[in-house]
Amino acid sequence: MADDKYLALLPRLREGDRQAFTELVSSLHANMRSIARSMLSNGEAEEAVQDAWIAVYKNITKFEGRSSLKTWITRIVINESRMRLRRHGREINLDISTEEQDALTDRFRSNGHWQQAPVAWDFATPDQILEEQDLRRCMEKNLAKMPPQQRLVMELRDMQDLSFEDICNMLDISASNARVLLHRARAQLFTVVEHYQETGEC
Protein backbone atom coordinates (compact mmCIF):
# COMPACT_ATOMS: atom_id res chain seq x y z
CA MET A 1 0.00 0.00 0.00
CA ALA A 2 1.62 3.26 -1.12
CA ASP A 3 1.73 6.17 1.30
CA ASP A 4 -0.86 8.13 -0.71
CA LYS A 5 -3.25 5.28 0.15
CA TYR A 6 -2.37 5.71 3.82
CA LEU A 7 -3.19 9.38 3.44
CA ALA A 8 -6.45 8.43 1.75
CA LEU A 9 -7.39 6.76 5.04
CA LEU A 10 -6.79 9.96 7.01
CA PRO A 11 -10.32 11.39 6.96
CA ARG A 12 -11.72 8.09 8.24
CA LEU A 13 -8.90 7.70 10.77
CA ARG A 14 -9.57 11.16 12.17
CA GLU A 15 -13.24 10.26 12.57
CA GLY A 16 -12.24 7.22 14.64
CA ASP A 17 -13.18 4.67 11.95
CA ARG A 18 -11.99 1.33 13.37
CA GLN A 19 -12.00 -0.35 9.97
CA ALA A 20 -9.64 2.29 8.56
CA PHE A 21 -7.36 1.83 11.56
CA THR A 22 -7.41 -1.95 11.08
CA GLU A 23 -6.40 -1.46 7.45
CA LEU A 24 -3.51 0.78 8.49
CA VAL A 25 -2.28 -1.67 11.14
CA SER A 26 -2.56 -4.64 8.76
CA SER A 27 -0.50 -2.80 6.18
CA LEU A 28 2.26 -1.44 8.43
CA HIS A 29 2.47 -3.67 11.51
CA ALA A 30 5.13 -6.05 10.16
CA ASN A 31 7.31 -3.10 9.09
CA MET A 32 6.97 -1.42 12.46
CA ARG A 33 7.76 -4.66 14.32
CA SER A 34 10.89 -5.09 12.20
CA ILE A 35 12.05 -1.59 13.12
CA ALA A 36 11.43 -2.18 16.84
CA ARG A 37 13.26 -5.53 16.65
CA SER A 38 16.36 -3.74 15.39
CA MET A 39 16.46 -2.07 18.82
CA LEU A 40 14.75 -4.52 21.22
CA SER A 41 14.22 -8.20 21.91
CA ASN A 42 11.26 -9.86 20.17
CA GLY A 43 8.92 -9.61 23.16
CA GLU A 44 9.86 -6.02 23.96
CA ALA A 45 9.54 -5.06 20.29
CA GLU A 46 5.99 -6.41 20.09
CA GLU A 47 5.01 -4.47 23.23
CA ALA A 48 6.63 -1.29 21.90
CA VAL A 49 4.72 -1.59 18.63
CA GLN A 50 1.42 -2.21 20.44
CA ASP A 51 2.01 0.92 22.55
CA ALA A 52 2.93 2.83 19.40
CA TRP A 53 -0.34 1.86 17.72
CA ILE A 54 -2.25 3.06 20.78
CA ALA A 55 -0.38 6.37 20.54
CA VAL A 56 -1.16 6.61 16.81
CA TYR A 57 -4.86 5.99 17.45
CA LYS A 58 -5.01 8.61 20.20
CA ASN A 59 -3.02 11.24 18.31
CA ILE A 60 -4.03 10.78 14.67
CA THR A 61 -6.04 14.01 14.76
CA LYS A 62 -2.77 15.85 15.58
CA PHE A 63 -1.01 14.55 12.46
CA GLU A 64 -0.20 17.68 10.44
CA GLY A 65 1.09 16.06 7.25
CA ARG A 66 4.57 17.60 7.43
CA SER A 67 5.95 14.11 6.77
CA SER A 68 4.42 11.01 5.27
CA LEU A 69 2.04 9.08 7.52
CA LYS A 70 4.41 6.09 7.46
CA THR A 71 7.32 8.31 8.56
CA TRP A 72 5.22 9.77 11.39
CA ILE A 73 4.25 6.30 12.63
CA THR A 74 7.85 5.07 12.28
CA ARG A 75 9.02 7.95 14.47
CA ILE A 76 6.46 6.95 17.13
CA VAL A 77 7.68 3.34 17.06
CA ILE A 78 11.31 4.46 17.42
CA ASN A 79 10.41 6.75 20.33
CA GLU A 80 8.48 3.97 22.09
CA SER A 81 11.43 1.61 21.59
CA ARG A 82 13.90 4.16 22.94
CA MET A 83 11.72 4.74 26.01
CA ARG A 84 11.80 1.02 26.74
CA LEU A 85 15.58 0.99 26.42
CA ARG A 86 15.89 3.92 28.83
CA ARG A 87 13.66 2.21 31.40
CA HIS A 88 16.23 -0.59 31.52
CA GLY A 89 19.19 1.78 31.64
CA ARG A 90 20.10 1.23 28.01
CA GLU A 91 20.51 3.64 25.14
CA ILE A 92 21.41 3.51 21.46
CA ASN A 93 24.41 5.73 20.87
CA LEU A 94 24.16 7.17 17.37
CA ASP A 95 27.52 8.92 17.47
CA ILE A 96 30.01 7.31 15.11
CA SER A 97 33.19 6.06 16.71
CA THR A 98 36.36 7.09 14.90
CA GLU A 99 38.14 4.16 16.55
CA GLU A 100 35.82 1.57 15.01
CA GLN A 101 37.46 0.07 11.94
CA ASP A 102 35.45 -0.31 8.77
CA ALA A 103 34.93 -3.98 7.90
CA LEU A 104 36.33 -3.37 4.41
CA THR A 105 39.17 -0.96 5.25
CA ASP A 106 41.96 -3.45 4.64
CA ARG A 107 40.43 -4.53 1.33
CA PHE A 108 41.37 -1.33 -0.54
CA ARG A 109 44.60 0.32 -1.63
CA SER A 110 45.18 4.01 -0.93
CA ASN A 111 43.93 4.82 -4.45
CA GLY A 112 40.55 3.21 -3.66
CA HIS A 113 41.04 0.06 -5.76
CA TRP A 114 40.61 -3.45 -4.35
CA GLN A 115 43.71 -5.06 -2.81
CA GLN A 116 42.17 -8.32 -3.98
CA ALA A 117 38.91 -8.40 -5.90
CA PRO A 118 35.94 -10.16 -4.23
CA VAL A 119 35.39 -13.76 -5.24
CA ALA A 120 32.68 -14.39 -7.80
CA TRP A 121 29.55 -15.37 -5.91
CA ASP A 122 28.15 -18.67 -7.05
CA PHE A 123 24.48 -18.31 -7.92
CA ALA A 124 22.44 -18.81 -11.06
CA THR A 125 20.04 -15.94 -10.36
CA PRO A 126 20.41 -12.84 -8.15
CA ASP A 127 17.78 -14.21 -5.73
CA GLN A 128 19.25 -17.68 -5.33
CA ILE A 129 21.79 -16.66 -2.70
CA LEU A 130 18.98 -15.27 -0.53
CA GLU A 131 17.13 -18.57 -0.76
CA GLU A 132 19.89 -20.55 0.90
CA GLN A 133 18.66 -21.20 4.40
CA ASP A 134 22.11 -21.58 5.95
CA LEU A 135 23.22 -18.22 4.63
CA ARG A 136 19.99 -16.59 5.78
CA ARG A 137 20.50 -17.96 9.29
CA CYS A 138 24.11 -16.80 9.22
CA MET A 139 23.08 -13.29 8.18
CA GLU A 140 20.38 -13.15 10.87
CA LYS A 141 22.91 -14.27 13.47
CA ASN A 142 25.34 -11.54 12.41
CA LEU A 143 22.60 -8.92 12.22
CA ALA A 144 21.72 -9.71 15.84
CA LYS A 145 25.35 -9.06 16.84
CA MET A 146 25.65 -5.85 14.81
CA PRO A 147 25.81 -2.58 16.79
CA PRO A 148 22.18 -1.49 17.21
CA GLN A 149 22.78 1.96 15.72
CA GLN A 150 24.05 0.38 12.50
CA ARG A 151 21.24 -2.17 12.44
CA LEU A 152 18.61 0.54 12.96
CA VAL A 153 19.90 2.80 10.17
CA MET A 154 20.16 -0.15 7.78
CA GLU A 155 16.62 -1.26 8.69
CA LEU A 156 15.22 2.21 8.01
CA ARG A 157 17.14 2.75 4.78
CA ASP A 158 17.40 -0.68 3.14
CA MET A 159 14.35 -2.48 4.49
CA GLN A 160 11.87 0.39 4.93
CA ASP A 161 13.22 2.48 2.03
CA LEU A 162 13.09 5.73 3.99
CA SER A 163 15.04 8.73 2.74
CA PHE A 164 18.22 9.88 4.47
CA GLU A 165 16.41 13.13 5.28
CA ASP A 166 13.65 11.24 7.12
CA ILE A 167 16.16 9.01 8.90
CA CYS A 168 18.24 11.98 10.03
CA ASN A 169 15.15 13.81 11.30
CA MET A 170 13.90 10.75 13.18
CA LEU A 171 17.22 9.95 14.83
CA ASP A 172 18.52 13.52 15.11
CA ILE A 173 21.80 12.74 13.36
CA SER A 174 23.64 14.27 10.42
CA ALA A 175 23.46 12.84 6.91
CA SER A 176 27.18 12.01 7.00
CA ASN A 177 26.70 10.16 10.30
CA ALA A 178 23.79 8.18 8.85
CA ARG A 179 25.79 7.29 5.74
CA VAL A 180 28.76 6.08 7.80
CA LEU A 181 26.50 3.90 9.97
CA LEU A 182 24.80 2.46 6.88
CA HIS A 183 28.12 1.82 5.13
CA ARG A 184 29.52 0.00 8.17
CA ALA A 185 26.41 -2.18 8.41
CA ARG A 186 26.48 -3.06 4.72
CA ALA A 187 30.23 -3.73 4.87
CA GLN A 188 29.75 -6.20 7.72
CA LEU A 189 27.06 -8.10 5.80
CA PHE A 190 29.24 -8.07 2.68
CA THR A 191 32.09 -9.76 4.56
CA VAL A 192 29.68 -12.33 6.05
CA VAL A 193 28.30 -13.26 2.62
CA GLU A 194 31.77 -13.34 1.06
CA HIS A 195 33.15 -15.55 3.83
CA TYR A 196 30.19 -17.88 3.47
CA GLN A 197 30.68 -18.11 -0.28
CA GLU A 198 34.39 -18.84 0.13
CA THR A 199 34.12 -21.37 2.95
CA GLY A 200 30.50 -22.48 3.28
CA GLU A 201 30.76 -21.52 6.96
CA CYS A 202 29.27 -18.67 8.96
Secondary structure, 3 states (H helix, E strand, C coil): CCHHHHHHCHHHHHCCCHHHHHHHHHHHHHHHHHHHHCCCCHHHHHHHHHHHHHHHHHHHHHCCCCCCHHHHHHHHHHHHHHHHHHHCCCCCCCCCCCCCCCCCHHHECCCCCECCCCCCCCCCCCCHHHHCHHHHHHHHHHHHHCCHHHHHHHHHHHHCCCCHHHHHHHHCCCHHHHHHHHHHHHHHHHHHHHHHHHHCCC
